[in-house]
């Protein structure tokens, strides 16, 4: 009977340990993908943008907190990098120090791809040796772009170039341009399915529900970036509506109608935007100008007429009964 050579024990132990770790990693959720973490040096806003051929990528990859930073964790995802990384940064640890600490204790680090960015613009990224090719990252001035399981090696450089090229755009639009550039360069070798975008402020949010300035997800779509771009435009339109409402409260009608008009230009087919603009006009002695708007809305959907009947009781439409009947007769 042959004796087992104890000199092989370290090798055997390593092999068994590696297999156990690998099996554990393979149980983690996939998010082979491309993403960007970025900061606007002027506004201080920070963002994460991501697309993948995997369902609901935004539910596990993108993390952020106003006044703290943003995180993208992908490949074989360890979601702990998100909350733990942000917690470390919030306590004063830099992006690089925080990432180094978490990578050091992660037994599955060879399968991870992660990027951190803090509110000061410090950026760090890590691509594990076992990430599926093409896998790469680039760290730049106030941004990092990273990707794995890409069709080719052109994707990540195209992302970095797009970020630098679109400096004149607001951060959210700039990030979407980066994602579109990645897809155009080849994108995920498997195709596309979901995308997400979050934007947080450079300063802490006053209330927890105000933490995300933008939080958009496309969980399952044949062209997720096209849909994400559309949703961003809708988001911007509603922001103009909100600005219009605030201007009404301040008594600045000129500013209010400028905001409402900007909203309509972004989302012209939306009846609700037209409707509340007309309500604001009626409430501010501009009923004559509002009537054609009401008429167009009622012709397209009679339920808006029924809603108008109910608004005076709630204090949302403050006009005379005769004026109300004029609207309802349209």
C-alpha positions as YAML, in Angstrom:
chain: A
units: angstrom
residues:
- id: 1
  name: UNK
  ca: [0.00, 0.00, 0.00]
- id: 2
  name: UNK
  ca: [1.36, 3.37, -1.03]
- id: 3
  name: UNK
  ca: [1.75, 6.06, 1.60]
- id: 4
  name: UNK
  ca: [0.29, 9.53, 1.03]
- id: 5
  name: UNK
  ca: [3.04, 12.12, 0.71]
- id: 6
  name: UNK
  ca: [2.29, 14.83, 3.31]
- id: 7
  name: UNK
  ca: [4.13, 17.32, 1.13]
- id: 8
  name: UNK
  ca: [0.99, 17.44, -1.02]
- id: 9
  name: UNK
  ca: [-1.25, 18.43, 1.90]
- id: 10
  name: UNK
  ca: [-0.88, 22.22, 1.39]
- id: 11
  name: UNK
  ca: [-1.74, 21.80, -2.29]
- id: 12
  name: UNK
  ca: [-4.74, 19.59, -1.48]
- id: 13
  name: UNK
  ca: [-5.94, 22.00, 1.18]
- id: 14
  name: UNK
  ca: [-5.68, 24.91, -1.24]
- id: 15
  name: UNK
  ca: [-7.59, 23.01, -3.94]
- id: 16
  name: UNK
  ca: [-10.41, 21.96, -1.61]
- id: 17
  name: UNK
  ca: [-10.62, 25.44, -0.09]
- id: 18
  name: UNK
  ca: [-10.70, 27.04, -3.53]
- id: 19
  name: UNK
  ca: [-13.47, 24.69, -4.68]
- id: 20
  name: UNK
  ca: [-15.58, 25.47, -1.60]
- id: 21
  name: UNK
  ca: [-15.11, 29.20, -2.06]
- id: 22
  name: UNK
  ca: [-15.89, 28.98, -5.76]
- id: 23
  name: UNK
  ca: [-19.04, 26.97, -5.12]
- id: 24
  name: UNK
  ca: [-20.14, 29.55, -2.56]
- id: 25
  name: UNK
  ca: [-19.47, 32.40, -5.01]
- id: 26
  name: UNK
  ca: [-21.44, 30.64, -7.73]
- id: 27
  name: UNK
  ca: [-24.47, 30.77, -5.43]
- id: 28
  name: UNK
  ca: [-24.24, 34.57, -5.45]
- id: 29
  name: UNK
  ca: [-26.47, 36.43, -7.86]
- id: 30
  name: UNK
  ca: [-25.10, 37.18, -11.30]
- id: 31
  name: UNK
  ca: [-24.73, 40.73, -12.51]
- id: 32
  name: UNK
  ca: [-22.21, 40.43, -15.29]
- id: 33
  name: UNK
  ca: [-22.51, 43.91, -16.64]
- id: 34
  name: UNK
  ca: [-21.07, 47.33, -17.39]
- id: 35
  name: UNK
  ca: [-21.45, 50.30, -15.07]
- id: 36
  name: UNK
  ca: [-20.16, 53.74, -14.14]
- id: 37
  name: UNK
  ca: [-19.79, 55.60, -10.85]
- id: 38
  name: UNK
  ca: [-19.35, 59.32, -11.36]
- id: 39
  name: UNK
  ca: [-19.42, 62.75, -9.74]
- id: 40
  name: UNK
  ca: [-20.24, 66.18, -11.15]
- id: 41
  name: UNK
  ca: [-17.46, 68.50, -9.98]
- id: 42
  name: UNK
  ca: [-19.72, 71.55, -10.26]
- id: 43
  name: UNK
  ca: [-22.91, 70.35, -8.52]
- id: 44
  name: UNK
  ca: [-21.37, 67.65, -6.34]
- id: 45
  name: UNK
  ca: [-24.00, 65.16, -7.50]
- id: 46
  name: UNK
  ca: [-22.94, 61.50, -7.65]
- id: 47
  name: UNK
  ca: [-24.40, 58.75, -9.82]
- id: 48
  name: UNK
  ca: [-24.37, 55.07, -10.69]
- id: 49
  name: UNK
  ca: [-25.47, 53.87, -14.12]
- id: 50
  name: UNK
  ca: [-25.64, 50.22, -15.15]
- id: 51
  name: UNK
  ca: [-26.91, 47.84, -17.83]
- id: 52
  name: UNK
  ca: [-26.86, 44.04, -17.93]
- id: 53
  name: UNK
  ca: [-28.31, 40.97, -19.58]
- id: 54
  name: UNK
  ca: [-29.79, 40.00, -16.22]
- id: 55
  name: UNK
  ca: [-33.14, 40.67, -14.62]
- id: 56
  name: UNK
  ca: [-33.47, 43.73, -12.35]
- id: 57
  name: UNK
  ca: [-29.80, 44.71, -12.29]
- id: 58
  name: UNK
  ca: [-30.62, 47.90, -10.40]
- id: 59
  name: UNK
  ca: [-31.80, 45.95, -7.37]
- id: 60
  name: UNK
  ca: [-28.32, 44.67, -6.51]
- id: 61
  name: UNK
  ca: [-25.60, 46.60, -8.37]
- id: 62
  name: UNK
  ca: [-26.22, 50.30, -7.68]
- id: 63
  name: UNK
  ca: [-25.92, 51.88, -4.23]
- id: 64
  name: UNK
  ca: [-25.66, 55.50, -3.11]
- id: 65
  name: UNK
  ca: [-26.22, 57.94, -0.27]
- id: 66
  name: UNK
  ca: [-26.36, 61.73, -0.46]
- id: 67
  name: UNK
  ca: [-23.36, 63.42, 1.11]
- id: 68
  name: UNK
  ca: [-21.50, 60.10, 1.26]
- id: 69
  name: UNK
  ca: [-20.83, 58.34, -2.04]
- id: 70
  name: UNK
  ca: [-21.87, 55.70, -4.57]
- id: 71
  name: UNK
  ca: [-21.01, 52.05, -5.14]
- id: 72
  name: UNK
  ca: [-21.34, 49.62, -8.05]
- id: 73
  name: UNK
  ca: [-20.90, 45.94, -7.15]
- id: 74
  name: UNK
  ca: [-21.12, 43.39, -9.97]
- id: 75
  name: UNK
  ca: [-19.90, 40.16, -11.62]
- id: 76
  name: UNK
  ca: [-20.73, 37.51, -8.98]
- id: 77
  name: UNK
  ca: [-22.35, 40.12, -6.76]
- id: 78
  name: UNK
  ca: [-21.54, 40.55, -3.11]
- id: 79
  name: UNK
  ca: [-24.26, 43.07, -2.17]
- id: 80
  name: UNK
  ca: [-22.53, 43.80, 1.15]
- id: 81
  name: UNK
  ca: [-20.09, 46.06, -0.70]
- id: 82
  name: UNK
  ca: [-22.94, 48.55, -1.09]
- id: 83
  name: UNK
  ca: [-24.11, 49.25, 2.47]
- id: 84
  name: UNK
  ca: [-20.79, 48.37, 4.12]
- id: 85
  name: UNK
  ca: [-18.82, 50.52, 1.71]
- id: 86
  name: UNK
  ca: [-21.10, 53.51, 2.21]
- id: 87
  name: UNK
  ca: [-20.95, 53.04, 5.97]
- id: 88
  name: UNK
  ca: [-17.15, 53.11, 5.93]
- id: 89
  name: UNK
  ca: [-17.06, 56.20, 3.73]
- id: 90
  name: UNK
  ca: [-19.60, 57.95, 5.95]
- id: 91
  name: UNK
  ca: [-17.28, 57.36, 8.90]
- id: 92
  name: UNK
  ca: [-14.44, 59.13, 7.09]
- id: 93
  name: UNK
  ca: [-12.74, 56.32, 5.20]
- id: 94
  name: UNK
  ca: [-11.72, 57.22, 1.64]
- id: 95
  name: UNK
  ca: [-13.15, 55.33, -1.31]
- id: 96
  name: UNK
  ca: [-9.90, 53.43, -1.89]
- id: 97
  name: UNK
  ca: [-9.39, 52.57, 1.77]
- id: 98
  name: UNK
  ca: [-12.97, 51.35, 2.08]
- id: 99
  name: UNK
  ca: [-12.72, 49.18, -1.03]
- id: 100
  name: UNK
  ca: [-9.36, 47.74, 0.02]
- id: 101
  name: UNK
  ca: [-10.75, 46.80, 3.43]
- id: 102
  name: UNK
  ca: [-13.75, 44.98, 2.00]
- id: 103
  name: UNK
  ca: [-11.82, 43.23, -0.76]
- id: 104
  name: UNK
  ca: [-9.24, 41.99, 1.77]
- id: 105
  name: UNK
  ca: [-11.86, 40.15, 3.81]
- id: 106
  name: UNK
  ca: [-13.85, 38.80, 0.84]
- id: 107
  name: UNK
  ca: [-13.04, 35.14, 0.18]
- id: 108
  name: UNK
  ca: [-14.70, 35.45, -3.23]
- id: 109
  name: UNK
  ca: [-12.78, 38.55, -4.27]
- id: 110
  name: UNK
  ca: [-11.37, 36.89, -7.39]
- id: 111
  name: UNK
  ca: [-14.92, 36.82, -8.81]
- id: 112
  name: UNK
  ca: [-15.89, 40.39, -7.87]
- id: 113
  name: UNK
  ca: [-15.90, 43.65, -9.74]
- id: 114
  name: UNK
  ca: [-16.54, 46.75, -7.63]
- id: 115
  name: UNK
  ca: [-16.20, 50.53, -7.86]
- id: 116
  name: UNK
  ca: [-16.44, 53.13, -5.08]
- id: 117
  name: UNK
  ca: [-16.67, 56.90, -5.31]
- id: 118
  name: UNK
  ca: [-16.90, 59.23, -2.31]
- id: 119
  name: UNK
  ca: [-18.35, 62.74, -2.00]
- id: 120
  name: UNK
  ca: [-14.89, 64.29, -2.39]
- id: 121
  name: UNK
  ca: [-14.45, 62.69, -5.82]
- id: 122
  name: UNK
  ca: [-12.01, 60.01, -4.67]
- id: 123
  name: UNK
  ca: [-12.53, 56.88, -6.78]
- id: 124
  name: UNK
  ca: [-11.41, 53.27, -6.56]
- id: 125
  name: UNK
  ca: [-12.15, 50.11, -8.55]
- id: 126
  name: UNK
  ca: [-11.32, 46.42, -8.37]
- id: 127
  name: UNK
  ca: [-11.60, 43.66, -10.99]
- id: 128
  name: UNK
  ca: [-11.01, 40.12, -9.72]
- id: 129
  name: UNK
  ca: [-8.82, 37.71, -11.64]
- id: 130
  name: UNK
  ca: [-11.71, 35.28, -12.21]
- id: 131
  name: UNK
  ca: [-14.12, 37.81, -13.72]
- id: 132
  name: UNK
  ca: [-15.25, 36.62, -17.15]
- id: 133
  name: UNK
  ca: [-13.47, 38.29, -20.06]
- id: 134
  name: UNK
  ca: [-13.63, 40.82, -21.39]
- id: 135
  name: UNK
  ca: [-13.29, 42.33, -17.92]
- id: 136
  name: UNK
  ca: [-11.60, 45.64, -17.22]
- id: 137
  name: UNK
  ca: [-11.94, 48.97, -15.41]
- id: 138
  name: UNK
  ca: [-10.65, 52.51, -15.88]
- id: 139
  name: UNK
  ca: [-10.38, 55.10, -13.11]
- id: 140
  name: UNK
  ca: [-10.56, 58.73, -14.20]
- id: 141
  name: UNK
  ca: [-11.13, 62.18, -12.77]
- id: 142
  name: UNK
  ca: [-14.25, 61.84, -10.58]
- id: 143
  name: UNK
  ca: [-15.39, 58.63, -12.26]
- id: 144
  name: UNK
  ca: [-14.72, 54.94, -12.75]
- id: 145
  name: UNK
  ca: [-16.05, 52.70, -15.52]
- id: 146
  name: UNK
  ca: [-16.00, 48.92, -15.29]
- id: 147
  name: UNK
  ca: [-17.32, 45.94, -17.20]
- id: 148
  name: UNK
  ca: [-17.12, 42.17, -17.33]
- id: 149
  name: UNK
  ca: [-18.37, 39.48, -19.75]
- id: 150
  name: UNK
  ca: [-18.21, 42.05, -22.56]
- id: 151
  name: UNK
  ca: [-18.13, 41.24, -26.25]
- id: 152
  name: UNK
  ca: [-14.74, 42.91, -26.67]
- id: 153
  name: UNK
  ca: [-12.06, 45.08, -25.05]
- id: 154
  name: UNK
  ca: [-13.41, 48.26, -26.62]
- id: 155
  name: UNK
  ca: [-16.32, 48.70, -24.20]
- id: 156
  name: UNK
  ca: [-14.58, 50.19, -21.17]
- id: 157
  name: UNK
  ca: [-12.41, 52.67, -23.13]
- id: 158
  name: UNK
  ca: [-15.53, 53.79, -25.02]
- id: 159
  name: UNK
  ca: [-17.24, 54.49, -21.69]
- id: 160
  name: UNK
  ca: [-14.34, 56.57, -20.39]
- id: 161
  name: UNK
  ca: [-14.21, 58.52, -23.64]
- id: 162
  name: UNK
  ca: [-17.95, 59.20, -23.56]
- id: 163
  name: UNK
  ca: [-17.79, 60.53, -20.01]
- id: 164
  name: UNK
  ca: [-15.03, 62.98, -20.90]
- id: 165
  name: UNK
  ca: [-16.74, 63.94, -24.15]
- id: 166
  name: UNK
  ca: [-20.09, 64.91, -22.57]
- id: 167
  name: UNK
  ca: [-18.91, 67.34, -19.87]
- id: 168
  name: UNK
  ca: [-21.54, 69.91, -20.87]
- id: 169
  name: UNK
  ca: [-24.46, 67.63, -19.91]
- id: 170
  name: UNK
  ca: [-26.11, 67.26, -16.49]
- id: 171
  name: UNK
  ca: [-24.71, 64.22, -14.66]
- id: 172
  name: UNK
  ca: [-27.71, 61.95, -15.20]
- id: 173
  name: UNK
  ca: [-27.74, 62.54, -18.96]
- id: 174
  name: UNK
  ca: [-23.97, 62.21, -19.08]
- id: 175
  name: UNK
  ca: [-24.13, 58.80, -17.40]
- id: 176
  name: UNK
  ca: [-26.76, 57.57, -19.84]
- id: 177
  name: UNK
  ca: [-24.51, 58.67, -22.73]
- id: 178
  name: UNK
  ca: [-21.74, 56.55, -21.21]
- id: 179
  name: UNK
  ca: [-23.99, 53.49, -21.05]
- id: 180
  name: UNK
  ca: [-25.13, 54.01, -24.63]
- id: 181
  name: UNK
  ca: [-21.49, 54.25, -25.74]
- id: 182
  name: UNK
  ca: [-20.76, 50.94, -24.00]
- id: 183
  name: UNK
  ca: [-23.61, 49.24, -25.79]
- id: 184
  name: UNK
  ca: [-22.57, 50.70, -29.13]
- id: 185
  name: UNK
  ca: [-19.01, 49.45, -28.61]
- id: 186
  name: UNK
  ca: [-20.24, 45.86, -28.15]
- id: 187
  name: UNK
  ca: [-21.77, 45.67, -24.71]
- id: 188
  name: UNK
  ca: [-22.56, 42.46, -22.83]
- id: 189
  name: UNK
  ca: [-21.72, 39.39, -24.91]
- id: 190
  name: UNK
  ca: [-25.13, 37.92, -23.99]
- id: 191
  name: UNK
  ca: [-27.17, 40.95, -25.01]
- id: 192
  name: UNK
  ca: [-29.26, 43.28, -22.85]
- id: 193
  name: UNK
  ca: [-32.19, 43.06, -20.43]
- id: 194
  name: UNK
  ca: [-32.18, 45.60, -17.59]
- id: 195
  name: UNK
  ca: [-30.70, 48.96, -16.64]
- id: 196
  name: UNK
  ca: [-30.73, 51.44, -13.77]
- id: 197
  name: UNK
  ca: [-29.71, 54.96, -12.81]
- id: 198
  name: UNK
  ca: [-29.41, 56.58, -9.41]
- id: 199
  name: UNK
  ca: [-28.29, 60.12, -8.59]
- id: 200
  name: UNK
  ca: [-27.62, 61.41, -5.08]
- id: 201
  name: UNK
  ca: [-26.60, 64.86, -3.87]
- id: 202
  name: UNK
  ca: [-23.16, 65.91, -2.72]
- id: 203
  name: UNK
  ca: [-24.64, 67.09, 0.58]
- id: 204
  name: UNK
  ca: [-26.58, 64.95, 3.08]
- id: 205
  name: UNK
  ca: [-30.32, 64.77, 2.49]
- id: 206
  name: UNK
  ca: [-32.51, 66.52, 5.03]
- id: 207
  name: UNK
  ca: [-34.96, 63.60, 5.05]
- id: 208
  name: UNK
  ca: [-34.28, 59.94, 4.28]
- id: 209
  name: UNK
  ca: [-37.01, 59.87, 1.62]
- id: 210
  name: UNK
  ca: [-35.22, 62.69, -0.22]
- id: 211
  name: UNK
  ca: [-31.92, 60.81, -0.44]
- id: 212
  name: UNK
  ca: [-32.22, 59.74, -4.09]
- id: 213
  name: UNK
  ca: [-32.61, 62.69, -6.46]
- id: 214
  name: UNK
  ca: [-33.13, 60.22, -9.31]
- id: 215
  name: UNK
  ca: [-33.89, 56.52, -8.92]
- id: 216
  name: UNK
  ca: [-34.87, 54.84, -12.19]
- id: 217
  name: UNK
  ca: [-34.98, 51.13, -12.98]
- id: 218
  name: UNK
  ca: [-35.78, 49.18, -16.12]
- id: 219
  name: UNK
  ca: [-36.03, 45.62, -14.83]
- id: 220
  name: UNK
  ca: [-36.92, 43.75, -18.02]
- id: 221
  name: UNK
  ca: [-36.96, 45.31, -21.48]
- id: 222
  name: UNK
  ca: [-35.69, 44.47, -25.00]
- id: 223
  name: UNK
  ca: [-33.89, 47.83, -25.20]
- id: 224
  name: UNK
  ca: [-33.33, 48.88, -21.58]
- id: 225
  name: UNK
  ca: [-31.13, 51.89, -22.29]
- id: 226
  name: UNK
  ca: [-33.64, 53.35, -24.73]
- id: 227
  name: UNK
  ca: [-36.30, 52.95, -22.05]
- id: 228
  name: UNK
  ca: [-34.00, 54.36, -19.36]
- id: 229
  name: UNK
  ca: [-33.36, 57.43, -21.51]
- id: 230
  name: UNK
  ca: [-37.11, 57.86, -21.99]
- id: 231
  name: UNK
  ca: [-37.79, 57.54, -18.26]
- id: 232
  name: UNK
  ca: [-35.12, 60.13, -17.52]
- id: 233
  name: UNK
  ca: [-36.89, 62.53, -19.86]
- id: 234
  name: UNK
  ca: [-40.21, 61.84, -18.09]
- id: 235
  name: UNK
  ca: [-38.50, 62.41, -14.75]
- id: 236
  name: UNK
  ca: [-37.18, 65.76, -15.95]
- id: 237
  name: UNK
  ca: [-40.65, 66.73, -17.18]
- id: 238
  name: UNK
  ca: [-42.20, 66.03, -13.79]
- id: 239
  name: UNK
  ca: [-39.42, 68.01, -12.12]
- id: 240
  name: UNK
  ca: [-40.48, 70.99, -14.24]
- id: 241
  name: UNK
  ca: [-44.07, 70.38, -13.11]
- id: 242
  name: UNK
  ca: [-42.95, 70.41, -9.48]
- id: 243
  name: UNK
  ca: [-41.01, 73.63, -10.10]
- id: 244
  name: UNK
  ca: [-44.12, 75.14, -11.64]
- id: 245
  name: UNK
  ca: [-46.20, 74.22, -8.60]
- id: 246
  name: UNK
  ca: [-43.61, 75.78, -6.29]
- id: 247
  name: UNK
  ca: [-43.61, 78.96, -8.38]
- id: 248
  name: UNK
  ca: [-47.41, 79.10, -8.07]
- id: 249
  name: UNK
  ca: [-47.06, 78.92, -4.29]
- id: 250
  name: UNK
  ca: [-44.58, 81.79, -4.44]
- id: 251
  name: UNK
  ca: [-46.95, 83.83, -6.62]
- id: 252
  name: UNK
  ca: [-44.56, 83.90, -9.58]
- id: 253
  name: UNK
  ca: [-46.90, 83.10, -12.47]
- id: 254
  name: UNK
  ca: [-44.35, 83.87, -15.17]
- id: 255
  name: UNK
  ca: [-41.89, 81.39, -13.68]
- id: 256
  name: UNK
  ca: [-44.64, 78.83, -13.15]
- id: 257
  name: UNK
  ca: [-45.88, 78.83, -16.73]
- id: 258
  name: UNK
  ca: [-42.33, 78.71, -18.07]
- id: 259
  name: UNK
  ca: [-41.80, 75.55, -16.01]
- id: 260
  name: UNK
  ca: [-45.12, 74.02, -17.12]
- id: 261
  name: UNK
  ca: [-44.31, 74.74, -20.76]
- id: 262
  name: UNK
  ca: [-40.89, 73.11, -20.38]
- id: 263
  name: UNK
  ca: [-42.58, 70.02, -18.94]
- id: 264
  name: UNK
  ca: [-45.00, 69.82, -21.86]
- id: 265
  name: UNK
  ca: [-42.21, 70.09, -24.38]
- id: 266
  name: UNK
  ca: [-40.49, 67.08, -22.82]
- id: 267
  name: UNK
  ca: [-43.69, 65.02, -22.49]
- id: 268
  name: UNK
  ca: [-46.26, 66.52, -24.92]
- id: 269
  name: UNK
  ca: [-48.61, 63.52, -24.94]
- id: 270
  name: UNK
  ca: [-49.14, 63.54, -21.17]
- id: 271
  name: UNK
  ca: [-52.66, 64.79, -20.34]
- id: 272
  name: UNK
  ca: [-51.99, 65.19, -16.62]
- id: 273
  name: UNK
  ca: [-49.33, 67.83, -17.19]
- id: 274
  name: UNK
  ca: [-51.70, 69.80, -19.41]
- id: 275
  name: UNK
  ca: [-54.52, 69.37, -16.89]
- id: 276
  name: UNK
  ca: [-52.73, 70.73, -13.83]
- id: 277
  name: UNK
  ca: [-51.37, 73.59, -15.86]
- id: 278
  name: UNK
  ca: [-54.98, 74.46, -16.79]
- id: 279
  name: UNK
  ca: [-56.05, 74.15, -13.14]
- id: 280
  name: UNK
  ca: [-53.25, 76.51, -12.10]
- id: 281
  name: UNK
  ca: [-54.36, 78.98, -14.76]
- id: 282
  name: UNK
  ca: [-57.98, 78.82, -13.63]
- id: 283
  name: UNK
  ca: [-56.94, 79.39, -10.04]
- id: 284
  name: UNK
  ca: [-54.98, 82.47, -11.06]
- id: 285
  name: UNK
  ca: [-57.59, 84.40, -13.06]
- id: 286
  name: UNK
  ca: [-56.56, 82.96, -16.41]
- id: 287
  name: UNK
  ca: [-59.68, 80.89, -17.05]
- id: 288
  name: UNK
  ca: [-60.11, 82.15, -20.59]
- id: 289
  name: UNK
  ca: [-56.65, 80.86, -21.55]
- id: 290
  name: UNK
  ca: [-57.29, 77.59, -19.70]
- id: 291
  name: UNK
  ca: [-60.58, 76.69, -21.39]
- id: 292
  name: UNK
  ca: [-59.08, 75.43, -24.70]
- id: 293
  name: UNK
  ca: [-56.73, 73.21, -22.70]
- id: 294
  name: UNK
  ca: [-59.59, 71.76, -20.67]
- id: 295
  name: UNK
  ca: [-61.59, 71.15, -23.87]
- id: 296
  name: UNK
  ca: [-58.74, 69.22, -25.51]
- id: 297
  name: UNK
  ca: [-58.27, 67.08, -22.40]
- id: 298
  name: UNK
  ca: [-61.98, 66.30, -21.98]
- id: 299
  name: UNK
  ca: [-62.26, 65.27, -25.63]
- id: 300
  name: UNK
  ca: [-59.48, 62.75, -25.16]
- id: 301
  name: UNK
  ca: [-60.61, 61.41, -21.79]
- id: 302
  name: UNK
  ca: [-63.94, 62.31, -20.16]
- id: 303
  name: UNK
  ca: [-62.72, 61.17, -16.72]
- id: 304
  name: UNK
  ca: [-60.80, 64.43, -16.36]
- id: 305
  name: UNK
  ca: [-64.15, 66.28, -16.47]
- id: 306
  name: UNK
  ca: [-65.42, 64.09, -13.65]
- id: 307
  name: UNK
  ca: [-62.25, 64.78, -11.65]
- id: 308
  name: UNK
  ca: [-62.75, 68.53, -12.13]
- id: 309
  name: UNK
  ca: [-66.13, 68.30, -10.39]
- id: 310
  name: UNK
  ca: [-64.43, 66.91, -7.29]
- id: 311
  name: UNK
  ca: [-61.58, 69.41, -6.94]
- id: 312
  name: UNK
  ca: [-63.42, 72.39, -5.37]
- id: 313
  name: UNK
  ca: [-64.38, 70.31, -2.31]
- id: 314
  name: UNK
  ca: [-60.69, 69.45, -1.78]
- id: 315
  name: UNK
  ca: [-59.61, 73.07, -2.20]
- id: 316
  name: UNK
  ca: [-57.61, 72.33, -5.34]
- id: 317
  name: UNK
  ca: [-59.84, 74.39, -7.65]
- id: 318
  name: UNK
  ca: [-60.83, 77.79, -6.24]
- id: 319
  name: UNK
  ca: [-63.27, 79.32, -8.70]
- id: 320
  name: UNK
  ca: [-66.94, 80.34, -8.68]
- id: 321
  name: UNK
  ca: [-69.72, 77.88, -9.39]
- id: 322
  name: UNK
  ca: [-70.47, 79.68, -12.65]
- id: 323
  name: UNK
  ca: [-66.83, 79.34, -13.73]
- id: 324
  name: UNK
  ca: [-66.84, 75.65, -12.80]
- id: 325
  name: UNK
  ca: [-69.96, 75.08, -14.90]
- id: 326
  name: UNK
  ca: [-68.25, 76.82, -17.81]
- id: 327
  name: UNK
  ca: [-65.39, 74.34, -17.62]
- id: 328
  name: UNK
  ca: [-67.70, 71.35, -17.23]
- id: 329
  name: UNK
  ca: [-69.81, 72.36, -20.23]
- id: 330
  name: UNK
  ca: [-66.88, 72.00, -22.60]
...
